[in-house]
């Protein structure tokens, strides 16, 4: 995809109405632009069906509640909006972005209880998030920023404000020729990438960080189920940085990332091995089934 996202053709659903892409605008004093009062979902549709669509809609509402922001649409209404937007744009294979935020209103300080909660749905074609990494393995930097303590932010919410350190970390990684960055948490344990969860393989068993201070992704949960169906032992635990040297394989999971092999994290190298390829291929089949 080339060019500016602001210049695409098509329709965007906003507060119950389909508007032309170029007209999907908000006021400068929208609360979310100043105070990050915004939550979102990223989803993928395959052959006209959004994978785990209702789980995403349910999480959007839960994220809103975590930010003291009651979203005035039901799961069924959000589902209908997503599919209406896909039809309006003539897309069956697409990325789906649902966004809810505090709009402009009577409040323009930190408090925003009197401002309306708004929602929008945009869809567009989006290929592999990490380019050719699915065959070669992605190259990751190690971020200097850490995932915060759950005492400082609502880590169970997919909240826009939590991605600020992810953007900075990914910019630093790209400047080094990497496609993403792995982040530690506030205690120094391995956490996740900037927009994807992480898995490691050692001696035929899988190790993945305990999501006690970052988002327990829907794709992550799907892959955990796939591993258990294969009777592969999964250790969901705190992982120390020095353990990276002993892992043989690594992959990332996320709606945009899908299942992407990792070939390198900092100075540590990993093979794109049989288990990684199997899970990646099986996920590709599952989302299209």
C-alpha positions as CSV (number, residue, x, y, z in Angstrom):
1,X,0.0,0.0,0.0
2,X,1.5,3.4,-1.0
3,X,0.6,6.9,-0.3
4,X,-1.1,8.6,2.7
5,X,-3.9,6.8,4.6
6,X,-5.7,10.2,4.6
7,X,-6.0,10.0,0.8
8,X,-7.5,6.5,0.4
9,X,-10.8,6.1,-1.3
10,X,-13.8,4.4,0.3
11,X,-16.1,4.7,3.3
12,X,-15.6,4.9,7.0
13,X,-18.3,4.2,9.6
14,X,-18.6,7.0,12.1
15,X,-21.1,7.0,14.9
16,X,-23.6,5.0,12.9
17,X,-23.2,6.6,9.5
18,X,-21.0,5.7,6.5
19,X,-19.0,8.8,5.4
20,X,-16.5,9.3,2.6
21,X,-13.0,8.4,3.7
22,X,-11.7,12.0,3.3
23,X,-14.6,13.3,5.5
24,X,-13.9,11.1,8.5
25,X,-12.5,13.9,10.6
26,X,-12.7,15.1,14.2
27,X,-12.4,18.5,15.9
28,X,-8.9,19.7,17.1
29,X,-10.2,19.8,20.7
30,X,-11.2,16.2,20.7
31,X,-10.3,14.9,24.2
32,X,-8.5,11.8,22.9
33,X,-6.0,13.9,21.0
34,X,-4.9,15.7,24.1
35,X,-5.3,13.0,26.9
36,X,-5.2,9.6,25.1
37,X,-8.8,8.8,26.1
38,X,-9.0,6.2,23.3
39,X,-9.2,2.4,22.9
40,X,-9.1,0.4,19.7
41,X,-9.1,-3.1,18.1
42,X,-7.1,-4.4,15.2
43,X,-8.7,-7.3,13.4
44,X,-8.3,-9.2,10.1
45,X,-10.9,-10.5,7.8
46,X,-10.2,-13.5,5.6
47,X,-12.6,-14.4,2.8
48,X,-15.3,-12.1,4.2
49,X,-15.1,-13.4,7.8
50,X,-13.4,-11.5,10.6
51,X,-11.3,-13.9,12.7
52,X,-12.5,-14.0,16.4
53,X,-14.6,-10.9,15.6
54,X,-16.9,-11.0,18.7
55,X,-13.9,-11.5,21.0
56,X,-12.5,-8.3,19.6
57,X,-15.8,-6.4,20.1
58,X,-16.1,-7.7,23.6
59,X,-12.5,-6.6,24.4
60,X,-13.2,-3.1,23.0
61,X,-16.1,-2.6,25.4
62,X,-14.0,-4.0,28.3
63,X,-11.1,-1.6,27.3
64,X,-13.5,1.3,27.4
65,X,-14.7,0.4,30.9
66,X,-11.1,0.1,32.1
67,X,-10.7,3.7,31.0
68,X,-13.9,4.8,32.7
69,X,-15.4,5.3,29.2
70,X,-18.7,3.4,28.6
71,X,-18.9,2.8,24.9
72,X,-22.6,3.3,23.8
73,X,-22.8,0.4,21.4
74,X,-23.4,-3.3,22.0
75,X,-21.3,-6.1,20.7
76,X,-24.0,-6.9,18.1
77,X,-24.0,-3.3,17.0
78,X,-20.2,-3.2,16.7
79,X,-20.3,-6.5,14.7
80,X,-22.9,-5.1,12.3
81,X,-20.8,-1.9,11.9
82,X,-17.7,-3.9,11.0
83,X,-19.4,-6.0,8.3
84,X,-21.3,-3.0,7.0
85,X,-18.0,-1.1,6.5
86,X,-16.4,-4.1,4.7
87,X,-19.4,-4.4,2.3
88,X,-19.3,-0.6,1.7
89,X,-15.7,-0.9,0.6
90,X,-16.1,-4.1,-1.3
91,X,-13.5,-5.9,0.8
92,X,-13.4,-9.5,1.9
93,X,-9.7,-9.7,2.9
94,X,-8.9,-6.7,5.0
95,X,-7.5,-5.2,8.2
96,X,-10.3,-3.9,10.4
97,X,-9.6,-1.0,12.8
98,X,-12.3,-0.2,15.4
99,X,-11.7,3.0,17.5
100,X,-13.6,4.5,20.4
101,X,-12.7,7.8,21.9
102,X,-13.8,10.7,24.0
103,X,-14.8,13.5,21.6
104,X,-15.0,17.2,21.8
105,X,-17.5,18.4,24.3
106,X,-18.0,20.5,27.5
107,X,-14.8,19.3,29.1
108,X,-11.3,20.2,27.9
109,X,-9.3,19.5,31.0
110,X,-8.1,16.1,32.2
111,X,-11.7,15.2,33.2
112,X,-14.0,14.3,30.3
113,X,-17.1,12.8,31.9
114,X,-19.4,15.2,30.0
115,X,-17.9,14.6,26.5
116,X,-19.5,12.1,24.1
117,X,-17.9,8.7,23.5
118,X,-17.6,8.2,19.7
119,X,-16.8,5.2,17.6
120,X,-15.5,4.6,14.1
121,X,-14.6,1.6,11.9
122,X,-12.2,1.7,9.0
123,X,-11.1,-1.2,6.8
124,X,-8.3,-1.5,4.2
125,X,-6.1,-4.1,2.6
126,X,-2.9,-4.8,4.6
127,X,-0.3,-7.5,3.7
128,X,2.3,-9.1,5.9
129,X,3.1,-6.8,8.9
130,X,6.8,-7.8,8.8
131,X,7.3,-8.1,5.1
132,X,9.3,-11.2,4.2
133,X,9.9,-12.2,7.8
134,X,7.5,-15.1,7.6
135,X,10.2,-17.1,5.6
136,X,13.4,-15.5,6.8
137,X,12.5,-14.6,10.4
138,X,12.2,-11.0,11.7
139,X,15.1,-9.1,13.2
140,X,14.3,-7.5,16.5
141,X,16.1,-4.8,18.5
142,X,15.9,-4.8,22.4
143,X,14.0,-1.7,23.5
144,X,15.2,0.7,26.2
145,X,11.6,1.4,27.2
146,X,9.8,-1.1,29.5
147,X,6.2,-2.2,29.9
148,X,4.9,-0.4,33.0
149,X,3.7,-1.9,36.2
150,X,-0.1,-2.7,36.3
151,X,-0.2,-0.2,39.2
152,X,0.5,2.6,36.7
153,X,-1.7,1.7,33.7
154,X,-4.7,-0.5,32.8
155,X,-2.6,-3.2,31.1
156,X,-5.7,-5.3,30.2
157,X,-7.0,-2.5,28.0
158,X,-6.0,-2.0,24.4
159,X,-5.6,1.7,25.1
160,X,-3.9,4.1,22.7
161,X,-1.8,5.7,25.4
162,X,-0.1,2.4,26.2
163,X,1.4,2.4,22.7
164,X,3.5,5.6,23.0
165,X,6.6,3.7,24.2
166,X,6.0,1.1,21.5
167,X,6.2,3.7,18.8
168,X,9.4,5.1,20.2
169,X,10.8,1.6,20.6
170,X,9.9,0.7,17.0
171,X,11.4,3.9,15.6
172,X,14.7,3.2,17.4
173,X,14.6,-0.4,16.1
174,X,13.9,0.6,12.5
175,X,16.8,3.1,12.6
176,X,19.1,0.1,13.4
177,X,17.7,-1.9,10.4
178,X,15.4,-4.1,12.6
179,X,11.7,-4.6,11.9
180,X,10.6,-4.4,15.6
181,X,11.8,-4.3,19.2
182,X,11.4,-6.7,22.1
183,X,10.5,-5.1,25.3
184,X,11.2,-6.1,28.9
185,X,8.7,-5.3,31.7
186,X,9.3,-3.0,34.7
187,X,10.9,-5.9,36.6
188,X,13.3,-6.8,33.8
189,X,11.5,-9.9,32.6
190,X,10.9,-10.5,28.8
191,X,7.5,-9.0,28.0
192,X,6.5,-8.7,24.3
193,X,7.3,-6.9,21.0
194,X,5.8,-3.4,20.4
195,X,2.6,-4.8,19.0
196,X,2.8,-8.6,19.3
197,X,3.2,-11.3,22.0
198,X,6.3,-13.6,21.9
199,X,7.0,-17.3,22.2
200,X,10.2,-19.3,22.5
201,X,11.0,-23.0,21.9
202,X,13.5,-25.1,23.8
203,X,13.9,-28.9,23.7
204,X,10.5,-29.3,22.1
205,X,8.6,-27.2,24.7
206,X,7.3,-23.7,24.5
207,X,8.0,-20.8,26.8
208,X,6.0,-17.6,26.8
209,X,5.9,-14.6,29.2
210,X,3.1,-14.5,31.8
211,X,0.9,-11.5,30.6
212,X,0.6,-10.0,34.1
213,X,1.5,-6.5,32.9
214,X,0.8,-6.5,29.2
215,X,-2.1,-7.4,26.9
216,X,-3.0,-11.1,26.7
217,X,-3.6,-11.0,22.9
218,X,-6.4,-12.9,21.2
219,X,-3.9,-14.4,18.7
220,X,-1.7,-15.4,21.6
221,X,-4.7,-17.2,23.2
222,X,-5.5,-18.9,19.9
223,X,-1.9,-20.1,19.5
224,X,-1.8,-21.4,23.1
225,X,-4.8,-23.5,22.3
226,X,-3.2,-24.8,19.1
227,X,-0.1,-25.9,21.1
228,X,-2.1,-27.6,23.7
229,X,-4.1,-29.4,21.0
230,X,-0.8,-30.8,19.8
231,X,0.2,-31.9,23.3
232,X,3.1,-29.5,23.3
233,X,4.0,-28.4,26.8
234,X,3.6,-24.7,27.3
235,X,5.4,-22.9,30.1
236,X,3.6,-19.5,30.8
237,X,6.1,-17.9,33.2
238,X,8.5,-15.0,33.9
239,X,11.5,-15.2,31.5
240,X,14.8,-13.7,32.4
241,X,16.9,-11.9,29.7
242,X,19.8,-14.3,30.1
243,X,17.5,-17.2,29.0
244,X,17.4,-15.9,25.5
245,X,20.7,-17.5,24.7
246,X,19.3,-21.0,25.3
247,X,16.2,-20.8,23.2
248,X,16.2,-22.4,19.8
249,X,13.2,-20.9,18.1
250,X,11.1,-17.8,18.5
251,X,7.9,-16.4,17.0
252,X,5.6,-13.4,17.4
253,X,1.8,-13.5,17.5
254,X,-0.7,-10.7,16.8
255,X,-3.6,-9.9,14.6
256,X,-1.4,-7.8,12.3
257,X,1.7,-10.0,12.8
258,X,-0.3,-13.3,12.6
259,X,2.4,-15.8,13.4
260,X,5.8,-14.4,12.4
261,X,9.1,-16.3,13.0
262,X,11.9,-14.4,14.6
263,X,15.5,-14.9,13.4
264,X,17.3,-12.5,15.7
265,X,16.8,-10.5,18.9
266,X,19.7,-8.2,19.6
267,X,22.8,-10.5,19.6
268,X,20.7,-13.7,20.0
269,X,19.9,-15.9,16.9
270,X,17.1,-18.3,16.4
271,X,16.3,-20.9,13.7
272,X,13.0,-20.8,11.8
273,X,12.4,-24.4,12.9
274,X,9.8,-27.1,12.3
275,X,7.5,-26.1,15.2
276,X,7.5,-22.5,14.2
277,X,6.7,-23.3,10.6
278,X,4.0,-25.8,11.7
279,X,2.2,-23.2,14.0
280,X,2.5,-20.5,11.4
281,X,1.1,-22.7,8.6
282,X,-1.7,-24.1,10.9
283,X,-2.7,-20.6,11.9
284,X,-2.9,-19.5,8.3
285,X,-5.3,-22.5,7.7
286,X,-7.3,-21.8,10.8
287,X,-8.1,-18.2,10.0
288,X,-9.3,-19.2,6.6
289,X,-11.4,-22.2,7.6
